[in-house]
């Protein structure tokens, strides 16, 4: 779950996920590409179709079912200054 490669990111989140089968916990960074309806805060992300389209595969047991345990919004570096 990374950015789409376009370099234009509306928001960045850290997802804390828990596998429903083996209860392994992991973290993933999710970059939201800039779009008219892009979620830019945690509440918008949790209600978004963008999040529902994301896939999860456990790295331990390969289960496709994960639960979001926590979400943190991260700062997006200003790409114009790099």
N, C-alpha and C positions, 0 to 999 in steps of 0.2 A: 504494500500500500504506500506508494510514493507518488510524487507529482507526475503529471502526464508528459513531462519533458518540454513543455512549452516555456517554462520559466516564469509564468505568470500565476502566482499563487494568491488566492484571496484570503486564506486562513490555513493555519497548521495546528494540528491537534495530536496529543499523545493519548492513544487508547490503551488502557490496561484491560487485557482480555483473559478470560478463564475458559479453558476447554471444558465442555459439558461432560465429556466421557472420562478423561483421566485427571481432571482438575488441575492440569498444569497451567501456570500463569505466565503471560508474556506481555510485552509492550510493543506497540506498533506506532509509527509516525504516519499520519494521514494528512496529505496535502490536498487542499480543496482548490481546484482550478477556478480562476476568476470567471464568473458568469453572472447573468442577471439575477438568478435566484440562488446563488452560492451561499451556503450557511457560513456565517462569520462569527458566531458565538456558540457556546456549548448547547444551549437550549435549541437553537435552530438546527444544529447538527443532529441532535438526537431525534428530531422530528422530520428529518430530511429524507427524500428519496435517494439522495446521493449516498448516504450511509447505508441504506437498505440494499444498494447495488454492490456494496463491497463484499468480497469473499473472505472467508476464514478457513484455513486448514491448519490444524494443530501440527506443530513440528515434531511432536513425540509420537502420537498415535494416529495422526492423519485424519482425525475426525473433522467433519465440516461444520460442526456446531460449536459456536463459542458465545460466551456471555460477556457483555461489556460490564466490567466491574467499576471502572472509573474513567473519566475523561479530563484531560488538562489542555487548556489552550496555550499554545506556544507562540513566541514572537517570530514573525516572519522577517528575515533580514531584508533590508532594502536592496533589491537586486540592481538598481540603477547605480549604487555606490560601489559595487564590486568590480 
